[in-house]
């Protein structure tokens, strides 16, 4: 399964390969410790920061061509709004995030 569709990303980025590479590298640098940071926010019950952090990931996900990361982000954000940080949705989000990250490293 592919988690990143570069063709979709380029549609959002006016077909700019240069911009895609810039966003890809920024994502890889900014979110290399994402899982640890998310787990820390959860352990501290810091829903506000968790919401902002995942919202930022959602915002960049379509520019990376990852509809699945966008959808998983939306699902987790809805859960946080309802004060439900249940593990299944977070585990799915984290799995997707790791998969996207790994795929972007290989591009």
C-alpha positions as CSV (number, residue, x, y, z in Angstrom):
1,X,0.0,0.0,0.0
2,X,1.2,3.5,-0.9
3,X,0.7,6.2,1.7
4,X,1.9,9.1,-0.5
5,X,0.7,9.9,-4.0
6,X,3.1,12.3,-5.5
7,X,0.8,13.1,-8.4
8,X,-1.9,14.2,-6.0
9,X,0.7,16.3,-4.1
10,X,1.8,18.0,-7.3
11,X,-1.8,18.9,-8.1
12,X,-2.0,20.8,-4.8
13,X,1.4,22.4,-5.5
14,X,0.9,23.7,-9.0
15,X,3.1,20.8,-10.3
16,X,6.2,22.2,-8.5
17,X,8.6,19.4,-7.8
18,X,10.9,21.9,-6.1
19,X,8.1,22.9,-3.7
20,X,7.2,19.2,-3.1
21,X,10.8,18.4,-2.1
22,X,11.0,21.5,0.2
23,X,7.8,20.4,2.0
24,X,8.9,16.8,2.1
25,X,12.2,17.7,3.7
26,X,10.5,20.1,6.1
27,X,8.1,17.4,7.2
28,X,10.9,14.9,7.7
29,X,12.8,17.4,9.9
30,X,9.8,18.7,11.8
31,X,8.2,15.3,12.6
32,X,11.1,12.9,13.1
33,X,10.2,12.6,16.8
34,X,6.4,12.9,16.3
35,X,5.5,9.7,17.9
36,X,7.4,10.5,21.1
37,X,6.0,14.0,21.2
38,X,2.5,12.7,20.7
39,X,2.9,10.1,23.4
40,X,4.3,12.8,25.8
41,X,1.3,15.1,25.2
42,X,-1.0,12.1,25.8
43,X,0.8,11.1,29.0
44,X,0.5,14.7,30.3
45,X,-3.2,14.9,29.2
46,X,-2.3,18.0,27.1
47,X,-5.2,17.9,24.7
48,X,-4.7,21.5,23.5
49,X,-1.2,21.0,22.3
50,X,-2.0,17.5,20.9
51,X,-4.9,19.0,18.9
52,X,-2.6,21.8,17.5
53,X,0.2,19.3,16.7
54,X,-2.1,16.9,14.8
55,X,-3.9,19.8,13.1
56,X,-0.5,20.9,11.8
57,X,0.1,17.4,10.4
58,X,-3.3,17.4,8.8
59,X,-2.6,20.7,7.2
60,X,0.6,19.5,5.5
61,X,-0.7,16.0,4.6
62,X,-2.5,16.9,1.4
63,X,0.6,18.8,0.2
64,X,2.4,15.6,0.6
65,X,-0.2,13.6,-1.3
66,X,-1.3,11.6,1.7
67,X,-5.1,11.4,1.7
68,X,-5.0,8.6,4.3
69,X,-2.9,10.7,6.7
70,X,-5.4,13.6,6.2
71,X,-8.4,11.4,7.0
72,X,-6.7,9.8,10.0
73,X,-5.8,13.2,11.3
74,X,-9.4,14.4,10.9
75,X,-10.6,11.3,12.8
76,X,-8.3,11.9,15.7
77,X,-9.1,15.7,15.8
78,X,-12.8,14.8,16.1
79,X,-12.0,12.4,19.0
80,X,-9.9,15.1,20.8
81,X,-12.8,17.6,20.4
82,X,-15.1,15.1,22.1
83,X,-12.4,14.6,24.8
84,X,-11.9,11.0,23.6
85,X,-8.3,10.1,23.1
86,X,-9.1,6.4,22.8
87,X,-6.2,4.3,21.7
88,X,-7.6,2.7,18.5
89,X,-7.9,6.0,16.6
90,X,-4.5,7.2,17.9
91,X,-2.8,3.9,17.1
92,X,-4.2,4.0,13.6
93,X,-3.0,7.6,13.2
94,X,0.5,6.8,14.5
95,X,0.8,3.8,12.3
96,X,-0.2,5.9,9.3
97,X,2.1,8.7,10.3
98,X,5.1,6.3,10.6
99,X,4.2,4.8,7.2
100,X,4.0,8.2,5.5
101,X,7.3,9.3,7.1
102,X,9.1,6.1,6.0
103,X,7.7,6.4,2.5
104,X,8.8,10.1,2.3
105,X,12.3,9.1,3.4
106,X,12.6,6.8,0.5
107,X,11.5,9.4,-2.1
